[in-house]
Structures are given as structure tokens and as C-alpha cells.
Amino acid sequence: MEHLAKVNVPLYLRNKRAAKDNRRKHRAWRAQQRSEKEEAAVNAEFGDQSKILLMMGDGCAPASSLADVRKGRVRFVAPEVFSMMDNPGETIAALADFAKKLSIPRVRSVRIDLNKVKVYDLAANALLDVLVDEVKVKAKQTHRKIHWRGSYPADNDQRRLVRSLGVIKFLEVSHEYTSQEEAALVEAFHARAKHYVRAVRANETDKKSRVTQRFADHINKCLSHIRRELRPSARKKLCDYVGEILDNAEEHAGMFDWTIQGYLDTSTTDHICEIVVFNFGKTIADSLMALPTDSYTRRKVEPYLDAHSHKGIFSTGWKIDDLLTLIALQGSVSSKNLSDSDTRGNGTVDLIAFFQKVTNECRTKPDSKTDARMTLVSGSTTILFDGTYEMRLEDGPGIIALNSEND
């Protein structure tokens, strides 16, 4: 029997194209099936309620007591100092109240008012982003449409931050994006590992290494504005530091959900570069207190707790969580250590040492108004690093006691 290609060329080509088209459609169908199956798994992991909204709103007054909230209308009013650096208590309280309201079953409209804000930082912005993202995901799962409204801060620089890396981006309000001219003056970075996605996608476990590389590229882009660049060794160290922070977030918090953002606005006279990394889950103090009383790290920590308790230092405004958080900053202190030979617990030391170098670099320029600050917030404890106290790095593990004697 002769081949169809020799007998009827048009029919042969038509059959060949049809077979190719059928294979393409079958691949597309299989891909859609995989996508729908994965989406269903992600939705199941997300659950009936956002775990993050529930965690953030825990302890707030019931939102159902408010008439507007009962009708599905939610409003967030940011405080004048909406900053995790300068006003963490009021900022978290406002965001927690917002999270509580967003946790109601049927949210129909959300208004975000930032018009009273006078001080605004990237960390507060990033936390607000996550809350908005969580309710947006839930609305998509339940096929509900939420009407979003809001107002910008009065300050142009703060307004640019919201447009470049704020709720405007997360809500995809494209007509409110920064212009091309403004966008050229801004370097923005965002990455988030979502706990409900991580549980489904196996390749999410490699996300940390990809993010650290991209973040180093972001820092180089920021440095390029002042004609600088990280040396290969410095780039590697930065990746190591960021990787260690993300490792700690996953290993100690008990919840694989972290966010890292970076922002540089070069339109201002003094360029301001901000970086924020945060996660949800157990606090630093929670991790240490959860250790068995006979564990290696708990035995190292207990004498400090006993000494402070006996001296009556735990008074108003000073609590056990503060001391535990401070102890965790010291070199070779980690809930994962089992003996003196273990070397875990130096990631925070490296980070503080890196910050001290940045601070010293800023201080070498007497005419510059540039200042470097870093804040660690864990649970109800806030520790501000502004160069007043420095970590002692020589003669054994790093020590920073936040007192003049460093004792």
C-alpha cells in the first residue's frame, strides 16, 4: 500500500495538521487539569479563613459590634505616624483592628485612608500589603467582588511609595501607577513565600535561594545610582545574611510565610533606602520558652532569667519576653543548639555586624544627613539599633547588651 503522502498530498497534510492540533489541545487540557487541581489544593490549604488575618486580629474587640462592618463595609484609617520604626505599637494596633474587620464572612467594600499620615515607612506599608492580599485571595476563591477605595498620604514621596510598592500594585489599579518618569527614579523589590502555596508546590522550597539572588541584584541597582557596586565577596555575604534570616523565619516560626521588600527613592535630596523582612508565627521569646527545661539552650538562658527576676528588674515596661529576645541576639544562642560545639545562632550577629558597618560608613561623611537605623520587632518586643550601642565581636561570641558597659 502506498503512503498517503504519495497518493493524496493535501489529505496527508490536513491529517497531519489535525493530529498536531489534537496533541496541542490535549497538552493544553492536561495543563489546565493540573492547574485546576493545584488551585483546588492551594484553596484547601488557604482554608475557610485567612490564617494571617486571624493571627493579626487576635485579641482585638469583635468586629461584629460595628454597624458598618456588619454590613460588609470595612474602613482602615492609618495613624499619623504609620511606621514600624517610629511607632510600632500604634501601627500594629491599627493593622490588627483592620485584620479583625477583614475577617468577617462577607466583605463588600474596603476603604483605606492614608490622608492623615505624616510619617510612613516600608514596613508598615508591607504589612498593609499582606492584609490586602489575603482578603483579595479569599474574595477570588469565593467569587466575590470587593469595591476598593482610598486616599493617599499628602506627602508626594509617601504617595510615590504607595503607587510603586503599595496597595495600588497589589490591587492592580493600573491607572494609578507611577508615571514612567517617576518609575525611573524608584527601585522597588518584593518577594513573598505564601504558606498555603508552599504546602502545595514542591519547587517553592528553592524560592529562598532565588529570592536572595534577586535581592542582591536589587541592592546593586540601588548602588548604581551612586556609581557603586557590590564586590563578588560582598554580594555573597549579603546573600548569606538574607538566606540566614529567611531560614530562621521558616525553622523557628512554625509557619512558612515570609515577605521581603526593598525600596529606594532617588527623587529626594538625600536618597532613602529601606529594607524590610518579616514573617508570621511564633515569636523569638516563644521559641525559647517552648524549649524543655533540661535542654542545652534553656539551661544557658535560665540563669539570666533568674538573676533579673531576683533583682526585680521585671517591672512596668520591662518583661521576660524582652530579655529572651535580647538573649537571642547574642552569639551562639539558638534554640537549635545542643552543645557547646554547635555553631547555630550567629546569623543575627552577622546581621548586626553588617548594620554596624553601614552605620559607620554613614558617619564618615560629616556633611551628610544620612542616618542608619534598624528595628527588630518580635511579638510585643521592639529593639531599635541606631548606633548608640555596638556589638562586641572580638574575644568569642558577639555580645550586645544595650547598656554602656555592654554587660
Rosetta blueprint (number, residue, H / E / L):
1 M L
2 E L
3 H L
4 L H
5 A H
6 K H
7 V H
8 N L
9 V H
10 P H
11 L H
12 Y H
13 L H
14 R H
15 N H
16 K H
17 R H
18 A H
19 A H
20 K H
21 D H
22 N H
23 R H
24 R H
25 K H
26 H H
27 R H
28 A H
29 W H
30 R H
31 A H
32 Q H
33 Q H
34 R H
35 S H
36 E H
37 K H
38 E H
39 E H
40 A H
41 A H
42 V H
43 N H
44 A H
45 E H
46 F H
47 G L
48 D L
49 Q L
50 S L
51 K H
52 I H
53 L H
54 L H
55 M H
56 M H
57 G H
58 D L
59 G L
60 C L
61 A L
62 P L
63 A H
64 S H
65 S H
66 L L
67 A H
68 D H
69 V H
70 R H
71 K L
72 G L
73 R E
74 V E
75 R E
76 F E
77 V E
78 A L
79 P L
80 E L
81 V E
82 F E
83 S L
84 M L
85 M L
86 D L
87 N L
88 P H
89 G H
90 E H
91 T H
92 I H
93 A H
94 A H
95 L H
96 A H
97 D H
98 F H
99 A H
100 K H
101 K H
102 L H
103 S L
104 I L
105 P L
106 R L
107 V L
108 R L
109 S E
110 V E
111 R E
112 I E
113 D E
114 L L
115 N L
116 K L
117 V L
118 K L
119 V E
120 Y E
121 D L
122 L H
123 A H
124 A H
125 N H
126 A H
127 L H
128 L H
129 D H
130 V H
131 L H
132 V H
133 D H
134 E H
135 V H
136 K H
137 V H
138 K H
139 A H
140 K H
141 Q H
142 T L
143 H L
144 R L
145 K L
146 I L
147 H E
148 W E
149 R E
150 G E
151 S E
152 Y L
153 P L
154 A L
155 D L
156 N H
157 D H
158 Q H
159 R H
160 R H
161 L H
162 V H
163 R H
164 S H
165 L H
166 G L
167 V H
168 I H
169 K H
170 F H
171 L L
172 E L
173 V L
174 S H
175 H H
176 E H
177 Y L
178 T L
179 S L
180 Q H
181 E H
182 E H
183 A H
184 A L
185 L L
186 V E
187 E E
188 A E
189 F E
190 H E
191 A E
192 R E
193 A E
194 K L
195 H H
196 Y H
197 V H
198 R H
199 A L
200 V L
201 R L
202 A H
203 N H
204 E H
205 T H
206 D H
207 K H
208 K H
209 S H
210 R H
211 V H
212 T H
213 Q H
214 R H
215 F H
216 A H
217 D H
218 H H
219 I H
220 N H
221 K H
222 C H
223 L H
224 S H
225 H L
226 I L
227 R L
228 R L
229 E L
230 L L
231 R L
232 P H
233 S H
234 A H
235 R H
236 K H
237 K H
238 L H
239 C H
240 D H
241 Y H
242 V H
243 G H
244 E H
245 I H
246 L H
247 D H
248 N H
249 A H
250 E H
251 E H
252 H H
253 A H
254 G L
255 M L
256 F L
257 D L
258 W E
259 T E
260 I E
261 Q E
262 G E
263 Y E
264 L E
265 D E
266 T L
267 S L
268 T L
269 T L
270 D L
271 H L
272 I E
273 C E
274 E E
275 I E
276 V E
277 V E
278 F E
279 N E
280 F L
281 G L
282 K L
283 T L
284 I H
285 A H
286 D H
287 S H
288 L H
289 M H
290 A L
291 L L
292 P L
293 T L
294 D L
295 S L
296 Y H
297 T H
298 R H
299 R H
300 K H
301 V H
302 E H
303 P H
304 Y H
305 L H
306 D H
307 A H
308 H H
309 S H
310 H H
311 K L
312 G L
313 I L
314 F L
315 S L
316 T L
317 G L
318 W L
319 K L
320 I H
321 D H
322 D H
323 L H
324 L H
325 T H
326 L H
327 I H
328 A H
329 L L
330 Q L
331 G L
332 S L
333 V L
334 S L
335 S L
336 K L
337 N L
338 L L
339 S L
340 D L
341 S L
342 D L
343 T L
344 R L
345 G L
346 N L
347 G H
348 T H
349 V H
350 D H
351 L H
352 I H
353 A H
354 F H
355 F H
356 Q H
357 K H
358 V H
359 T H
360 N H
361 E H
362 C H
363 R H
364 T L
365 K L
366 P L
367 D L
368 S L
369 K L
370 T L
371 D L
372 A L
373 R L
374 M E
375 T E
376 L E
377 V E
378 S E
379 G L
380 S L
381 T E
382 T E
383 I E
384 L E
385 F E
386 D L
387 G L
388 T L
389 Y L
390 E L
391 M L
392 R E
393 L L
394 E L
395 D L
396 G L
397 P L
398 G L
399 I E
400 I L
401 A L
402 L L
403 N L
404 S L
405 E L
406 N L
407 D L
